[in-house]
Amino acid sequence: MLRPCRWVHTIGMRFPIDVAFLDDDGVVVKTMSMHQRRVGVPVWRASVVVEAEAGAFARWGLRVGDVLEVRTDDT
């Protein structure tokens, strides 16, 4: 998870990734798969980016419009 973040790149990465762009409320506004050595374009509505191994979002059923809640162990 990258915060704050509106765009990502995969320069220097050795494997493809799935990328989800979230707004301030945790709503997924865009998802994409990125191959290695690519530069993405900014997603202006996004404030958070979640990265995962390629294919993870399909396995999880993650789609645009879903809401993600990030929890920490801080109590």
N, CA, C and O atoms as a Maestro MAE file, in Angstrom:
{
 s_m_m2io_version
 :::
 2.0.0
}

f_m_ct {
 s_m_title
 :::
 protein
 m_atom[300] {
  # First column is atom index #
  i_m_mmod_type
  r_m_x_coord
  r_m_y_coord
  r_m_z_coord
  i_m_residue_number
  s_m_chain_name
  s_m_pdb_residue_name
  s_m_pdb_atom_name
  i_m_atomic_number
  :::
  1 25 0.843 -1.164 0.000 1 A "MET " " N  " 7
  2 3 0.000 0.000 0.000 1 A "MET " " CA " 6
  3 2 0.892 1.232 0.000 1 A "MET " " C  " 6
  4 15 1.825 1.342 0.796 1 A "MET " " O  " 8
  5 25 0.595 2.142 -0.892 2 A "LEU " " N  " 7
  6 3 1.355 3.387 -1.010 2 A "LEU " " CA " 6
  7 2 0.402 4.543 -0.756 2 A "LEU " " C  " 6
  8 15 -0.642 4.655 -1.398 2 A "LEU " " O  " 8
  9 25 0.768 5.393 0.176 3 A "ARG " " N  " 7
  10 3 -0.086 6.531 0.532 3 A "ARG " " CA " 6
  11 2 0.782 7.727 0.867 3 A "ARG " " C  " 6
  12 15 1.718 7.559 1.648 3 A "ARG " " O  " 8
  13 25 0.558 8.875 0.360 4 A "PRO " " N  " 7
  14 3 -0.338 9.207 -0.746 4 A "PRO " " CA " 6
  15 2 0.301 8.783 -2.062 4 A "PRO " " C  " 6
  16 15 1.525 8.774 -2.195 4 A "PRO " " O  " 8
  17 25 -0.531 8.434 -3.024 5 A "CYS " " N  " 7
  18 3 -0.016 7.959 -4.309 5 A "CYS " " CA " 6
  19 2 -1.106 8.051 -5.361 5 A "CYS " " C  " 6
  20 15 -2.265 7.728 -5.098 5 A "CYS " " O  " 8
  21 25 -0.728 8.497 -6.565 6 A "ARG " " N  " 7
  22 3 -1.664 8.588 -7.693 6 A "ARG " " CA " 6
  23 2 -1.175 7.856 -8.930 6 A "ARG " " C  " 6
  24 15 -1.937 7.666 -9.878 6 A "ARG " " O  " 8
  25 25 0.088 7.443 -8.933 7 A "TRP " " N  " 7
  26 3 0.613 6.728 -10.085 7 A "TRP " " CA " 6
  27 2 1.783 5.859 -9.640 7 A "TRP " " C  " 6
  28 15 2.408 6.116 -8.611 7 A "TRP " " O  " 8
  29 25 2.067 4.832 -10.426 8 A "VAL " " N  " 7
  30 3 3.161 3.923 -10.099 8 A "VAL " " CA " 6
  31 2 3.924 3.555 -11.367 8 A "VAL " " C  " 6
  32 15 3.483 3.825 -12.484 8 A "VAL " " O  " 8
  33 25 5.068 2.938 -11.162 9 A "HIS " " N  " 7
  34 3 5.865 2.414 -12.269 9 A "HIS " " CA " 6
  35 2 6.397 1.049 -11.859 9 A "HIS " " C  " 6
  36 15 6.397 0.696 -10.680 9 A "HIS " " O  " 8
  37 25 6.845 0.295 -12.838 10 A "THR " " N  " 7
  38 3 7.436 -1.013 -12.555 10 A "THR " " CA " 6
  39 2 8.869 -1.089 -13.084 10 A "THR " " C  " 6
  40 15 9.379 -2.170 -13.375 10 A "THR " " O  " 8
  41 25 9.498 0.059 -13.200 11 A "ILE " " N  " 7
  42 3 10.894 0.100 -13.627 11 A "ILE " " CA " 6
  43 2 11.737 -0.543 -12.526 11 A "ILE " " C  " 6
  44 15 11.628 -0.186 -11.353 11 A "ILE " " O  " 8
  45 25 12.565 -1.481 -12.921 12 A "GLY " " N  " 7
  46 3 13.419 -2.176 -11.967 12 A "GLY " " CA " 6
  47 2 12.771 -3.405 -11.338 12 A "GLY " " C  " 6
  48 15 13.440 -4.166 -10.640 12 A "GLY " " O  " 8
  49 25 11.485 -3.605 -11.575 13 A "MET " " N  " 7
  50 3 10.816 -4.787 -11.035 13 A "MET " " CA " 6
  51 2 11.072 -5.982 -11.942 13 A "MET " " C  " 6
  52 15 11.269 -5.827 -13.147 13 A "MET " " O  " 8
  53 25 11.068 -7.173 -11.355 14 A "ARG " " N  " 7
  54 3 11.364 -8.384 -12.109 14 A "ARG " " CA " 6
  55 2 10.118 -9.194 -12.439 14 A "ARG " " C  " 6
  56 15 10.214 -10.275 -13.019 14 A "ARG " " O  " 8
  57 25 8.959 -8.678 -12.075 15 A "PHE " " N  " 7
  58 3 7.718 -9.441 -12.275 15 A "PHE " " CA " 6
  59 2 6.559 -8.474 -12.440 15 A "PHE " " C  " 6
  60 15 6.646 -7.334 -11.982 15 A "PHE " " O  " 8
  61 25 5.469 -8.897 -13.084 16 A "PRO " " N  " 7
  62 3 4.291 -8.038 -13.242 16 A "PRO " " CA " 6
  63 2 3.498 -7.954 -11.937 16 A "PRO " " C  " 6
  64 15 3.616 -8.817 -11.067 16 A "PRO " " O  " 8
  65 25 2.691 -6.901 -11.816 17 A "ILE " " N  " 7
  66 3 1.877 -6.697 -10.608 17 A "ILE " " CA " 6
  67 2 0.466 -6.267 -10.983 17 A "ILE " " C  " 6
  68 15 0.220 -5.777 -12.085 17 A "ILE " " O  " 8
  69 25 -0.449 -6.458 -10.050 18 A "ASP " " N  " 7
  70 3 -1.783 -5.866 -10.122 18 A "ASP " " CA " 6
  71 2 -1.747 -4.581 -9.312 18 A "ASP " " C  " 6
  72 15 -1.092 -4.515 -8.272 18 A "ASP " " O  " 8
  73 25 -2.448 -3.566 -9.784 19 A "VAL " " N  " 7
  74 3 -2.471 -2.271 -9.118 19 A "VAL " " CA " 6
  75 2 -3.919 -1.822 -8.958 19 A "VAL " " C  " 6
  76 15 -4.692 -1.850 -9.915 19 A "VAL " " O  " 8
  77 25 -4.285 -1.408 -7.746 20 A "ALA " " N  " 7
  78 3 -5.612 -0.846 -7.487 20 A "ALA " " CA " 6
  79 2 -5.432 0.567 -6.979 20 A "ALA " " C  " 6
  80 15 -4.649 0.819 -6.064 20 A "ALA " " O  " 8
  81 25 -6.165 1.486 -7.583 21 A "PHE " " N  " 7
  82 3 -6.148 2.886 -7.177 21 A "PHE " " CA " 6
  83 2 -7.404 3.149 -6.352 21 A "PHE " " C  " 6
  84 15 -8.512 2.857 -6.804 21 A "PHE " " O  " 8
  85 25 -7.245 3.695 -5.154 22 A "LEU " " N  " 7
  86 3 -8.358 3.946 -4.244 22 A "LEU " " CA " 6
  87 2 -8.500 5.438 -3.985 22 A "LEU " " C  " 6
  88 15 -7.511 6.171 -3.973 22 A "LEU " " O  " 8
  89 25 -9.746 5.887 -3.775 23 A "ASP " " N  " 7
  90 3 -9.964 7.285 -3.404 23 A "ASP " " CA " 6
  91 2 -9.835 7.429 -1.887 23 A "ASP " " C  " 6
  92 15 -9.469 6.474 -1.201 23 A "ASP " " O  " 8
  93 25 -10.132 8.609 -1.369 24 A "ASP " " N  " 7
  94 3 -9.989 8.882 0.065 24 A "ASP " " CA " 6
  95 2 -10.879 8.006 0.937 24 A "ASP " " C  " 6
  96 15 -10.582 7.799 2.114 24 A "ASP " " O  " 8
  97 25 -11.967 7.489 0.371 25 A "ASP " " N  " 7
  98 3 -12.899 6.649 1.124 25 A "ASP " " CA " 6
  99 2 -12.597 5.162 0.984 25 A "ASP " " C  " 6
  100 15 -13.336 4.331 1.512 25 A "ASP " " O  " 8
  101 25 -11.525 4.816 0.281 26 A "GLY " " N  " 7
  102 3 -11.163 3.418 0.102 26 A "GLY " " CA " 6
  103 2 -11.891 2.733 -1.037 26 A "GLY " " C  " 6
  104 15 -11.831 1.511 -1.168 26 A "GLY " " O  " 8
  105 25 -12.583 3.513 -1.865 27 A "VAL " " N  " 7
  106 3 -13.300 2.955 -3.012 27 A "VAL " " CA " 6
  107 2 -12.308 2.744 -4.162 27 A "VAL " " C  " 6
  108 15 -11.543 3.645 -4.505 27 A "VAL " " O  " 8
  109 25 -12.332 1.558 -4.742 28 A "VAL " " N  " 7
  110 3 -11.464 1.254 -5.879 28 A "VAL " " CA " 6
  111 2 -11.985 2.006 -7.097 28 A "VAL " " C  " 6
  112 15 -13.106 1.771 -7.550 28 A "VAL " " O  " 8
  113 25 -11.156 2.920 -7.630 29 A "VAL " " N  " 7
  114 3 -11.569 3.715 -8.786 29 A "VAL " " CA " 6
  115 2 -10.971 3.192 -10.087 29 A "VAL " " C  " 6
  116 15 -11.454 3.526 -11.169 29 A "VAL " " O  " 8
  117 25 -9.905 2.360 -9.988 30 A "LYS " " N  " 7
  118 3 -9.308 1.777 -11.192 30 A "LYS " " CA " 6
  119 2 -8.435 0.603 -10.772 30 A "LYS " " C  " 6
  120 15 -7.778 0.644 -9.731 30 A "LYS " " O  " 8
  121 25 -8.434 -0.438 -11.587 31 A "THR " " N  " 7
  122 3 -7.489 -1.543 -11.406 31 A "THR " " CA " 6
  123 2 -6.793 -1.787 -12.727 31 A "THR " " C  " 6
  124 15 -7.331 -1.498 -13.796 31 A "THR " " O  " 8
  125 25 -5.593 -2.321 -12.638 32 A "MET " " N  " 7
  126 3 -4.854 -2.651 -13.849 32 A "MET " " CA " 6
  127 2 -3.745 -3.633 -13.517 32 A "MET " " C  " 6
  128 15 -3.317 -3.742 -12.368 32 A "MET " " O  " 8
  129 25 -3.289 -4.340 -14.527 33 A "SER " " N  " 7
  130 3 -2.103 -5.171 -14.413 33 A "SER " " CA " 6
  131 2 -0.981 -4.442 -15.128 33 A "SER " " C  " 6
  132 15 -1.174 -3.893 -16.213 33 A "SER " " O  " 8
  133 25 0.178 -4.442 -14.520 34 A "MET " " N  " 7
  134 3 1.325 -3.762 -15.123 34 A "MET " " CA " 6
  135 2 2.466 -4.757 -15.296 34 A "MET " " C  " 6
  136 15 2.865 -5.439 -14.352 34 A "MET " " O  " 8
  137 25 2.979 -4.824 -16.517 35 A "HIS " " N  " 7
  138 3 4.156 -5.635 -16.787 35 A "HIS " " CA " 6
  139 2 5.385 -4.895 -16.282 35 A "HIS " " C  " 6
  140 15 5.319 -3.708 -15.965 35 A "HIS " " O  " 8
  141 25 6.479 -5.588 -16.213 36 A "GLN " " N  " 7
  142 3 7.719 -4.966 -15.748 36 A "GLN " " CA " 6
  143 2 8.189 -3.893 -16.725 36 A "GLN " " C  " 6
  144 15 7.899 -3.943 -17.920 36 A "GLN " " O  " 8
  145 25 8.915 -2.933 -16.188 37 A "ARG " " N  " 7
  146 3 9.501 -1.824 -16.961 37 A "ARG " " CA " 6
  147 2 8.451 -0.952 -17.648 37 A "ARG " " C  " 6
  148 15 8.609 -0.589 -18.813 37 A "ARG " " O  " 8
  149 25 7.380 -0.618 -16.927 38 A "ARG " " N  " 7
  150 3 6.327 0.247 -17.457 38 A "ARG " " CA " 6
  151 2 6.155 1.468 -16.547 38 A "ARG " " C  " 6
  152 15 6.483 1.426 -15.362 38 A "ARG " " O  " 8
  153 25 5.641 2.545 -17.120 39 A "VAL " " N  " 7
  154 3 5.306 3.747 -16.362 39 A "VAL " " CA " 6
  155 2 3.821 3.994 -16.542 39 A "VAL " " C  " 6
  156 15 3.340 4.116 -17.669 39 A "VAL " " O  " 8
  157 25 3.087 4.068 -15.431 40 A "GLY " " N  " 7
  158 3 1.651 4.319 -15.494 40 A "GLY " " CA " 6
  159 2 1.346 5.792 -15.625 40 A "GLY " " C  " 6
  160 15 2.231 6.638 -15.497 40 A "GLY " " O  " 8
  161 25 0.091 6.092 -15.881 41 A "VAL " " N  " 7
  162 3 -0.360 7.475 -15.925 41 A "VAL " " CA " 6
  163 2 -1.055 7.792 -14.605 41 A "VAL " " C  " 6
  164 15 -1.614 6.893 -13.978 41 A "VAL " " O  " 8
  165 25 -1.032 9.042 -14.173 42 A "PRO " " N  " 7
  166 3 -1.686 9.395 -12.911 42 A "PRO " " CA " 6
  167 2 -3.197 9.149 -12.950 42 A "PRO " " C  " 6
  168 15 -3.850 9.364 -13.971 42 A "PRO " " O  " 8
  169 25 -3.724 8.702 -11.839 43 A "VAL " " N  " 7
  170 3 -5.166 8.553 -11.649 43 A "VAL " " CA " 6
  171 2 -5.537 9.636 -10.641 43 A "VAL " " C  " 6
  172 15 -5.347 9.459 -9.438 43 A "VAL " " O  " 8
  173 25 -6.063 10.750 -11.130 44 A "TRP " " N  " 7
  174 3 -6.224 11.946 -10.309 44 A "TRP " " CA " 6
  175 2 -7.200 11.765 -9.159 44 A "TRP " " C  " 6
  176 15 -7.065 12.452 -8.146 44 A "TRP " " O  " 8
  177 25 -8.168 10.879 -9.267 45 A "ARG " " N  " 7
  178 3 -9.116 10.655 -8.159 45 A "ARG " " CA " 6
  179 2 -8.530 9.791 -7.058 45 A "ARG " " C  " 6
  180 15 -9.109 9.692 -5.976 45 A "ARG " " O  " 8
  181 25 -7.386 9.162 -7.318 46 A "ALA " " N  " 7
  182 3 -6.786 8.242 -6.353 46 A "ALA " " CA " 6
  183 2 -5.959 8.978 -5.308 46 A "ALA " " C  " 6
  184 15 -5.370 10.025 -5.577 46 A "ALA " " O  " 8
  185 25 -5.932 8.407 -4.117 47 A "SER " " N  " 7
  186 3 -5.040 8.913 -3.072 47 A "SER " " CA " 6
  187 2 -4.220 7.780 -2.464 47 A "SER " " C  " 6
  188 15 -3.271 8.024 -1.719 47 A "SER " " O  " 8
  189 25 -4.592 6.537 -2.784 48 A "VAL " " N  " 7
  190 3 -3.906 5.351 -2.267 48 A "VAL " " CA " 6
  191 2 -3.760 4.351 -3.400 48 A "VAL " " C  " 6
  192 15 -4.644 4.230 -4.249 48 A "VAL " " O  " 8
  193 25 -2.644 3.635 -3.414 49 A "VAL " " N  " 7
  194 3 -2.430 2.558 -4.370 49 A "VAL " " CA " 6
  195 2 -2.127 1.276 -3.601 49 A "VAL " " C  " 6
  196 15 -1.333 1.271 -2.660 49 A "VAL " " O  " 8
  197 25 -2.769 0.201 -4.016 50 A "VAL " " N  " 7
  198 3 -2.490 -1.119 -3.460 50 A "VAL " " CA " 6
  199 2 -1.879 -1.955 -4.571 50 A "VAL " " C  " 6
  200 15 -2.433 -2.044 -5.666 50 A "VAL " " O  " 8
  201 25 -0.727 -2.571 -4.287 51 A "GLU " " N  " 7
  202 3 -0.062 -3.431 -5.247 51 A "GLU " " CA " 6
  203 2 -0.092 -4.862 -4.742 51 A "GLU " " C  " 6
  204 15 -0.002 -5.106 -3.540 51 A "GLU " " O  " 8
  205 25 -0.222 -5.814 -5.674 52 A "ALA " " N  " 7
  206 3 -0.214 -7.236 -5.328 52 A "ALA " " CA " 6
  207 2 0.384 -8.008 -6.498 52 A "ALA " " C  " 6
  208 15 0.564 -7.468 -7.590 52 A "ALA " " O  " 8
  209 25 0.686 -9.267 -6.253 53 A "GLU " " N  " 7
  210 3 1.229 -10.094 -7.329 53 A "GLU " " CA " 6
  211 2 0.207 -10.193 -8.462 53 A "GLU " " C  " 6
  212 15 -1.001 -10.175 -8.223 53 A "GLU " " O  " 8
  213 25 0.694 -10.297 -9.674 54 A "ALA " " N  " 7
  214 3 -0.189 -10.387 -10.833 54 A "ALA " " CA " 6
  215 2 -1.150 -11.556 -10.678 54 A "ALA " " C  " 6
  216 15 -0.745 -12.662 -10.323 54 A "ALA " " O  " 8
  217 25 -2.431 -11.300 -10.948 55 A "GLY " " N  " 7
  218 3 -3.454 -12.325 -10.839 55 A "GLY " " CA " 6
  219 2 -4.176 -12.347 -9.505 55 A "GLY " " C  " 6
  220 15 -5.207 -13.006 -9.367 55 A "GLY " " O  " 8
  221 25 -3.645 -11.632 -8.519 56 A "ALA " " N  " 7
  222 3 -4.250 -11.637 -7.178 56 A "ALA " " CA " 6
  223 2 -5.648 -11.032 -7.189 56 A "ALA " " C  " 6
  224 15 -6.550 -11.563 -6.541 56 A "ALA " " O  " 8
  225 25 -5.845 -9.942 -7.906 57 A "PHE " " N  " 7
  226 3 -7.155 -9.284 -7.891 57 A "PHE " " CA " 6
  227 2 -8.228 -10.179 -8.495 57 A "PHE " " C  " 6
  228 15 -9.364 -10.180 -8.021 57 A "PHE " " O  " 8
  229 25 -7.892 -10.937 -9.529 58 A "ALA " " N  " 7
  230 3 -8.853 -11.866 -10.117 58 A "ALA " " CA " 6
  231 2 -9.220 -12.954 -9.109 58 A "ALA " " C  " 6
  232 15 -10.390 -13.315 -8.981 58 A "ALA " " O  " 8
  233 25 -8.231 -13.473 -8.399 59 A "ARG " " N  " 7
  234 3 -8.503 -14.492 -7.374 59 A "ARG " " CA " 6
  235 2 -9.357 -13.933 -6.249 59 A "ARG " " C  " 6
  236 15 -10.224 -14.630 -5.722 59 A "ARG " " O  " 8
  237 25 -9.119 -12.681 -5.875 60 A "TRP " " N  " 7
  238 3 -9.853 -12.050 -4.778 60 A "TRP " " CA " 6
  239 2 -11.215 -11.535 -5.228 60 A "TRP " " C  " 6
  240 15 -12.071 -11.257 -4.387 60 A "TRP " " O  " 8
  241 25 -11.435 -11.401 -6.533 61 A "GLY " " N  " 7
  242 3 -12.670 -10.823 -7.044 61 A "GLY " " CA " 6
  243 2 -12.726 -9.317 -6.867 61 A "GLY " " C  " 6
  244 15 -13.813 -8.741 -6.809 61 A "GLY " " O  " 8
  245 25 -11.572 -8.671 -6.780 62 A "LEU " " N  " 7
  246 3 -11.505 -7.209 -6.574 62 A "LEU " " CA " 6
  247 2 -11.869 -6.493 -7.861 62 A "LEU " " C  " 6
  248 15 -11.327 -6.790 -8.926 62 A "LEU " " O  " 8
  249 25 -12.810 -5.530 -7.752 63 A "ARG " " N  " 7
  250 3 -13.277 -4.783 -8.921 63 A "ARG " " CA " 6
  251 2 -13.463 -3.317 -8.582 63 A "ARG " " C  " 6
  252 15 -13.526 -2.934 -7.414 63 A "ARG " " O  " 8
  253 25 -13.551 -2.503 -9.627 64 A "VAL " " N  " 7
  254 3 -13.859 -1.082 -9.466 64 A "VAL " " CA " 6
  255 2 -15.195 -0.966 -8.732 64 A "VAL " " C  " 6
  256 15 -16.157 -1.666 -9.049 64 A "VAL " " O  " 8
  257 25 -15.232 -0.071 -7.748 65 A "GLY " " N  " 7
  258 3 -16.431 0.136 -6.948 65 A "GLY " " CA " 6
  259 2 -16.378 -0.564 -5.602 65 A "GLY " " C  " 6
  260 15 -17.117 -0.198 -4.688 65 A "GLY " " O  " 8
  261 25 -15.506 -1.577 -5.462 66 A "ASP " " N  " 7
  262 3 -15.337 -2.232 -4.163 66 A "ASP " " CA " 6
  263 2 -14.729 -1.256 -3.174 66 A "ASP " " C  " 6
  264 15 -14.036 -0.316 -3.564 66 A "ASP " " O  " 8
  265 25 -14.987 -1.478 -1.903 67 A "VAL " " N  " 7
  266 3 -14.416 -0.645 -0.845 67 A "VAL " " CA " 6
  267 2 -13.428 -1.494 -0.057 67 A "VAL " " C  " 6
  268 15 -13.768 -2.578 0.417 67 A "VAL " " O  " 8
  269 25 -12.202 -0.992 0.078 68 A "LEU " " N  " 7
  270 3 -11.189 -1.681 0.865 68 A "LEU " " CA " 6
  271 2 -10.995 -0.955 2.184 68 A "LEU " " C  " 6
  272 15 -10.944 0.274 2.232 68 A "LEU " " O  " 8
  273 25 -10.890 -1.721 3.237 69 A "GLU " " N  " 7
  274 3 -10.611 -1.175 4.557 69 A "GLU " " CA " 6
  275 2 -9.266 -1.722 4.999 69 A "GLU " " C  " 6
  276 15 -9.063 -2.935 5.055 69 A "GLU " " O  " 8
  277 25 -8.356 -0.820 5.309 70 A "VAL " " N  " 7
  278 3 -7.017 -1.228 5.746 70 A "VAL " " CA " 6
  279 2 -6.957 -1.084 7.252 70 A "VAL " " C  " 6
  280 15 -7.219 -0.018 7.808 70 A "VAL " " O  " 8
  281 25 -6.608 -2.178 7.894 71 A "ARG " " N  " 7
  282 3 -6.512 -2.180 9.352 71 A "ARG " " CA " 6
  283 2 -5.065 -2.384 9.754 71 A "ARG " " C  " 6
  284 15 -4.318 -3.092 9.080 71 A "ARG " " O  " 8
  285 25 -4.680 -1.772 10.836 72 A "THR " " N  " 7
  286 3 -3.349 -1.980 11.383 72 A "THR " " CA " 6
  287 2 -3.493 -2.622 12.757 72 A "THR " " C  " 6
  288 15 -4.577 -2.642 13.339 72 A "THR " " O  " 8
  289 25 -2.402 -3.137 13.254 73 A "ASP " " N  " 7
  290 3 -2.405 -3.751 14.581 73 A "ASP " " CA " 6
  291 2 -2.187 -2.735 15.685 73 A "ASP " " C  " 6
  292 15 -2.115 -3.100 16.858 73 A "ASP " " O  " 8
  293 25 -2.080 -1.463 15.325 74 A "ASP " " N  " 7
  294 3 -1.897 -0.405 16.329 74 A "ASP " " CA " 6
  295 2 -3.136 -0.299 17.202 74 A "ASP " " C  " 6
  296 15 -4.241 -0.091 16.701 74 A "ASP " " O  " 8
  297 25 -2.950 -0.441 18.497 75 A "THR " " N  " 7
  298 3 -4.087 -0.300 19.409 75 A "THR " " CA " 6
  299 2 -3.786 0.722 20.466 75 A "THR " " C  " 6
  300 15 -4.623 0.982 21.330 75 A "THR " " O  " 8
  :::
 }
 m_bond[299] {
  # First column is bond index #
  i_m_from
  i_m_to
  i_m_order
  :::
  1 1 2 1
  2 2 3 1
  3 3 4 2
  4 3 5 1
  5 5 6 1
  6 6 7 1
  7 7 8 2
  8 7 9 1
  9 9 10 1
  10 10 11 1
  11 11 12 2
  12 11 13 1
  13 13 14 1
  14 14 15 1
  15 15 16 2
  16 15 17 1
  17 17 18 1
  18 18 19 1
  19 19 20 2
  20 19 21 1
  21 21 22 1
  22 22 23 1
  23 23 24 2
  24 23 25 1
  25 25 26 1
  26 26 27 1
  27 27 28 2
  28 27 29 1
  29 29 30 1
  30 30 31 1
  31 31 32 2
  32 31 33 1
  33 33 34 1
  34 34 35 1
  35 35 36 2
  36 35 37 1
  37 37 38 1
  38 38 39 1
  39 39 40 2
  40 39 41 1
  41 41 42 1
  42 42 43 1
  43 43 44 2
  44 43 45 1
  45 45 46 1
  46 46 47 1
  47 47 48 2
  48 47 49 1
  49 49 50 1
  50 50 51 1
  51 51 52 2
  52 51 53 1
  53 53 54 1
  54 54 55 1
  55 55 56 2
  56 55 57 1
  57 57 58 1
  58 58 59 1
  59 59 60 2
  60 59 61 1
  61 61 62 1
  62 62 63 1
  63 63 64 2
  64 63 65 1
  65 65 66 1
  66 66 67 1
  67 67 68 2
  68 67 69 1
  69 69 70 1
  70 70 71 1
  71 71 72 2
  72 71 73 1
  73 73 74 1
  74 74 75 1
  75 75 76 2
  76 75 77 1
  77 77 78 1
  78 78 79 1
  79 79 80 2
  80 79 81 1
  81 81 82 1
  82 82 83 1
  83 83 84 2
  84 83 85 1
  85 85 86 1
  86 86 87 1
  87 87 88 2
  88 87 89 1
  89 89 90 1
  90 90 91 1
  91 91 92 2
  92 91 93 1
  93 93 94 1
  94 94 95 1
  95 95 96 2
  96 95 97 1
  97 97 98 1
  98 98 99 1
  99 99 100 2
  100 99 101 1
  101 101 102 1
  102 102 103 1
  103 103 104 2
  104 103 105 1
  105 105 106 1
  106 106 107 1
  107 107 108 2
  108 107 109 1
  109 109 110 1
  110 110 111 1
  111 111 112 2
  112 111 113 1
  113 113 114 1
  114 114 115 1
  115 115 116 2
  116 115 117 1
  117 117 118 1
  118 118 119 1
  119 119 120 2
  120 119 121 1
  121 121 122 1
  122 122 123 1
  123 123 124 2
  124 123 125 1
  125 125 126 1
  126 126 127 1
  127 127 128 2
  128 127 129 1
  129 129 130 1
  130 130 131 1
  131 131 132 2
  132 131 133 1
  133 133 134 1
  134 134 135 1
  135 135 136 2
  136 135 137 1
  137 137 138 1
  138 138 139 1
  139 139 140 2
  140 139 141 1
  141 141 142 1
  142 142 143 1
  143 143 144 2
  144 143 145 1
  145 145 146 1
  146 146 147 1
  147 147 148 2
  148 147 149 1
  149 149 150 1
  150 150 151 1
  151 151 152 2
  152 151 153 1
  153 153 154 1
  154 154 155 1
  155 155 156 2
  156 155 157 1
  157 157 158 1
  158 158 159 1
  159 159 160 2
  160 159 161 1
  161 161 162 1
  162 162 163 1
  163 163 164 2
  164 163 165 1
  165 165 166 1
  166 166 167 1
  167 167 168 2
  168 167 169 1
  169 169 170 1
  170 170 171 1
  171 171 172 2
  172 171 173 1
  173 173 174 1
  174 174 175 1
  175 175 176 2
  176 175 177 1
  177 177 178 1
  178 178 179 1
  179 179 180 2
  180 179 181 1
  181 181 182 1
  182 182 183 1
  183 183 184 2
  184 183 185 1
  185 185 186 1
  186 186 187 1
  187 187 188 2
  188 187 189 1
  189 189 190 1
  190 190 191 1
  191 191 192 2
  192 191 193 1
  193 193 194 1
  194 194 195 1
  195 195 196 2
  196 195 197 1
  197 197 198 1
  198 198 199 1
  199 199 200 2
  200 199 201 1
  201 201 202 1
  202 202 203 1
  203 203 204 2
  204 203 205 1
  205 205 206 1
  206 206 207 1
  207 207 208 2
  208 207 209 1
  209 209 210 1
  210 210 211 1
  211 211 212 2
  212 211 213 1
  213 213 214 1
  214 214 215 1
  215 215 216 2
  216 215 217 1
  217 217 218 1
  218 218 219 1
  219 219 220 2
  220 219 221 1
  221 221 222 1
  222 222 223 1
  223 223 224 2
  224 223 225 1
  225 225 226 1
  226 226 227 1
  227 227 228 2
  228 227 229 1
  229 229 230 1
  230 230 231 1
  231 231 232 2
  232 231 233 1
  233 233 234 1
  234 234 235 1
  235 235 236 2
  236 235 237 1
  237 237 238 1
  238 238 239 1
  239 239 240 2
  240 239 241 1
  241 241 242 1
  242 242 243 1
  243 243 244 2
  244 243 245 1
  245 245 246 1
  246 246 247 1
  247 247 248 2
  248 247 249 1
  249 249 250 1
  250 250 251 1
  251 251 252 2
  252 251 253 1
  253 253 254 1
  254 254 255 1
  255 255 256 2
  256 255 257 1
  257 257 258 1
  258 258 259 1
  259 259 260 2
  260 259 261 1
  261 261 262 1
  262 262 263 1
  263 263 264 2
  264 263 265 1
  265 265 266 1
  266 266 267 1
  267 267 268 2
  268 267 269 1
  269 269 270 1
  270 270 271 1
  271 271 272 2
  272 271 273 1
  273 273 274 1
  274 274 275 1
  275 275 276 2
  276 275 277 1
  277 277 278 1
  278 278 279 1
  279 279 280 2
  280 279 281 1
  281 281 282 1
  282 282 283 1
  283 283 284 2
  284 283 285 1
  285 285 286 1
  286 286 287 1
  287 287 288 2
  288 287 289 1
  289 289 290 1
  290 290 291 1
  291 291 292 2
  292 291 293 1
  293 293 294 1
  294 294 295 1
  295 295 296 2
  296 295 297 1
  297 297 298 1
  298 298 299 1
  299 299 300 2
  :::
 }
}
